[in-house]
Amino acid sequence: MARSEQERLKAIAKAAIAWFTEHHRDLPWRKTRDAYRIWISECMLQQTQVATVIPYYERFLNRFPDVHRLASAQLDEVYQLWAGLGYYRRARQLHAAAIEIVESGQTPFPTHRDAIAELPGIGRYTASAIASFAYDQPCGIVEANTQRLYARLIRCKEPLSDSSTQRTLWEFAEAIVSAWPHPTGELNQSLMELGSQVCKPRDPACGDCPLREHCKAYRFGETEQIPAAKPKKLITDLREIGLLISDSHGRWLLRRRHSGERWAGLWDFPRYDCTEIQSESAALEFVAGEFHKLYGKRPEVGSQCMSVRHSVTRYRILLRCFEARLEGRLTSRRKQSDSELDSYSEPDSYSELEEFDWYTTEDLGSLALSSSGRKVADWLENRGS
């Protein structure tokens, strides 16, 4: 690297840290060097706003203050504390990683980026962030905020999602760390905070940015054009029918969603995709038939009682719920342990994937439900009050 470029990178790092010292937000995960706690915060912050994460982070650590407590917990309890954050695969992988850490003897937490990256659910960014924030290891960081900041600093006009762009940004991130002769934790926190609070996607506050004299996009008046606009996400509309089935004790039938479905591992009311079915009668007949295949009993479907609209990634879903009843008894089937949730490799039939049970309206409040399932449960509770 040319000396002039190295001096430029060092100046960027120095200016970022000086700004951070005065302007950083007071966030709970910045008050610790505990790798376990930093890991929890990084997992929660994926795809989720800071303000939303803070109360979840505090409740989660109150219940699971260390990796041993998390590893010994039941997955359902982890889901319960995660409910509302979405992207539940994160919670499942968090639990699996905790078990792996304990069983491999790497407690309280692995101490090197490469070992951290081997854990379930941890990619390059998360491993680098933990290694930098907890151990000050020389790791560059590229995430939603820094990639925008770096793209403007180097005037990268290509889409951020391109693999070549990602390689360029990671190289730049590593170069800043290499040019800075001091610990990296504060440096990376500073760059992330600048990206979040100043170098915003729209109308960046260039006048308040301590890096503007080093920013090529600012120099050429291209901060609104860089980074390149994301391609528009294609939205698919889905129509689903859910069944609200109660027994003679006033309990509701719920099933655990299996590993091949959205919200895997969470509980939900039986629901079926009827997007391709045009008529109401045909859709209800389809739902009754599918239920019969799984549970061996055919429900008598009544009238629609409520509906929920919600979005998941690229899907916009209308869930219409119908009251239904069953003749005779449907015996609960629960798996023996949470570890069996992912053991659906070669079932003899699709029905073997099903784990289901009956819950009172009061029970639903403490159950780990899908986000739309929670809305249905709240409606049931309000109806009964």
Order of alpha helices (4+ residues) and beta strands (2+ residues): alpha-alpha-alpha-alpha-alpha-alpha-alpha-alpha-alpha-alpha-alpha-alpha-beta-beta-beta-beta-alpha-beta-beta-beta-alpha
